[in-house]
Amino acid sequence: MFNSMIRLTGLNREFQVGEQRVRALSDINLSVERGEYLSLMGPSGSGKSTLLHILGLLDQASSGRYELNGEDVAALADDRLAQLRGANIGFVFQFFHLVPRLTAVQNVELPLLLQGMEPAARRQRAEQVLRSYGLDERLRHRPDQLSGGQRQRVAIARATVTQPALILADEPTGNLDRASGHEVIEILENLHRSGVTLIVVTHDPELGGRAARRLRMVDGRIVEDSGHENS
């Protein structure tokens, strides 16, 4: 039985571009239940990544309401937003965003460092997660010594080392070959099967079609919501 995790009501996001005011999101109403698997699709510029960044507390709406686990996040201070983000949300990006000078295990340790975990404990946790993703022999390798698929697995390990309840993936296979992309999706879907709420932004209809619920965006609006009992 799902429990409500995300509720968006009348959400708008506007940007100032020169002398023009551009609306990236327009009147978004969305409820996501705990444990769901959603794909978010649509053409470039439709607002997918903007919506994902707001869901991940990396950006804030211009107006409207966003409740995360029942808490309205719109008026929260930056330190509280950072606390919520660190405790609840993991991010997986197309271009990995690993720190080039750090090894795989050091990259995965970063969220635990921010949480104040002791060095020995965070090293043990980071190594354990990397090994669970088949990277036993790559713990001390830097990103430039890893393949694209290995770098994305390191990025997923970093996203999940704090055991978040929500994973947000922005084009997670967009920079990978087909075989590596399939491995990455298997990892993400295994996380979902373990109870994690998974939201994936993708241009790939095959990947988008794997989700139980599929949203389509056009011009900053959700125009289709497939696979949801209330759609």
Protein Blocks (a to p, Z undefined) as FASTA:
>chain_A
ZZdfbdcehiacdddehjbccdfbghiacdddehiacddeddehilmmmmmmmmnopacc
fbdcddeehiafklpcfklmmmmmmmmpccddfklopafkbcfklmmmmmmmmnopafkl
mmmmmmmmmmmnopmmmmmpcfklpcfklmmmmmmmmmmmnopabdcdehkllmccfklm
mmmmmmmmmmmmnopacddddfblklmmmpmbdcddeehiafbdghiakZZ
